[in-house]
Every structure is written in structure tokens, then in C-alpha cells.
Amino acid sequence: MSELDGRERRRKTRVAVNGDVQGRINSASAAPVLNLSENGALLEVGSVLRPGALYMLRLPLGKGRQLNLKSRVVRSYVHAFQHKQEGESLVQYRAAVEFVDHSEADRTILREELGQLKGYLDVEF
């Protein structure tokens, strides 16, 4: 299946969290999660991430839990420009990541969280 024929290519359904979840990836910079599934996520990030690169995504969950998920960048692109004072602009990027080498226990925790979320999540990327 391809994007061109309009069919869904994801193996698992994603839940829209619309940036209400803040993650972090290999840095102290927040990475709002726009959607999340058992297999990956779409993040808003402050700089372009190289496709194929591996990062550790820190995903804070409810009840004081946190998942640390090894993630591979599938694609990264310019999403928008935010105009600042004095003619400067800030580039906003989005990055799609897939989780790699995560355990069945991590999948179970994600599944439970996704069942409860249905709209809100914070991660660190």
C-alpha cells in the first residue's frame, strides 16, 4: 500500500494526542506528541531529525510511569514557520518515528495508556 492510493499503511491505529503530551528525545527539548500508536509516533521537534537515525524517546505516562523507547526516524520535514519580532522566523519540524526493539511489557503499557488517553500525551524526545 502507498500514500498515493489513499490506503492506510500503519500496522497499528494511532491516537491523536494533539501535542498535549510532551516527550523528549535525546535532549532537554520538549517534543509534543501529535499522535501515538504501539509502533510509533508523530512528534513536533525544534530541528530536523535525519531519517534512519536512532533516538531514545522518553514518554512520561500516568501514575508516575515513564517509558524509554528506542526510536528510528522514518521521516522529518518542515511543518510551519512561526514569525518572530524583527523579521526573524522559527522553523517548526515534524518527525515520524517507529519504535524499535521494545519489549512486550512496553507494548502492554502503551496499549493500556492508549486505551485511556484517546487524546492527550506528553513525551520527551
N, C-alpha and C positions, 0 to 999 in steps of 0.2 A: 504494500500500500504506500502511497505517496501523498504529499500535501496537495499535489496538483489534482488528484481525483477526488479530494474532499473527504476522504475517509480518515477516521481516527487511527493514528499509528501507535499510540501508547498502549502498553500491556495492562496498566492499572489506571483506574479512574483517578483524576486529580480533583482535589477540593480547593475551591477558590478561598484564599485567606486574605487577599487584597492588601497585603502589607501590614496587617495588624499583628503579625508575628515577626519578631526581629531575630535574625540569625547572624552568625559571624563566621567568616571564612578566613582562616589563617591570618587574622588581623584583629585589630580592635574596632574596625569599622563595621557598623551595622549593615546588614543585608536583608531588607524586608522581603519576606516570602510572599509571592503573589499567588502561587498555587503549589500544592504539595500532594504527593502520592507515596505509596510504599516504595516506588522505584526511583523517584527523583523530585525535582522542584524547579520552579521558575523564580529567580531572585532579581532584585534590583540592586545593582552594585555601583560603586563610585568610579570604577575603572574597568577597562576591557579585560576579560579573562581569556587566555589563549585556549581555543578548543583542543581537547585532548589532555590538557593539564589536570593534575590531581590536586585536590584541596581537602582540608578537613572542615566540614560544616558542623558547627556547634548549634544544636537545636534545643533551646530550653522548652520544656514541656510542663504541664501542670503537676501539681503535688511535689514541686521541688526537683523534679527529674530533668535530666539533660541527656540527649543523645549526641554522640560524636560520630558523624558519618563520613567515611571516605567517599569523595565525590569527584566524578570526572566531568569536565566541561564539555557539553555537546555542542553548544553554540553560544556566542556572545555578540551583542550588537548594540548600536546606538539606538536608544529609545526616544529621547527627547533632549531639548536644550532648555535650560532654565536661565532666563536673562537676569543678570545682576546689575547693580548700580555701576555707573561709569562705563557702560558698554560691554562689560565682561559677560560671559555666559558659562554656565556649568553644564557639562555633558552628563546625562543620565544613561547608564547602560543597563541592559538586562542580560542575564545568563541562565541558560537551561543546563541543569546538571543531572546526572544519573548517579545513583548510589551504587558503589561497588564494594564487594566483599563484606556486606553487612550480614549479621547473624540472623537466625530465625527469631531469636529473642528480640532483636531490634525491630524486625518486621512486625512482630506481635505488638510491641509497644506503639509503633507507628500506626498500625491498624486501629488499635484502641483509641489513640489520640485523634485520628481522622474521623472516627465514628462520633466523637464528642465535639470536635471543632466545627465542622461544617461552615467554616468561615473565618477563623482567627488563629494566627500562629506567629511566633517570633523566633527568628533564628540568627545565628552568628555565622558568618562565612569568612 
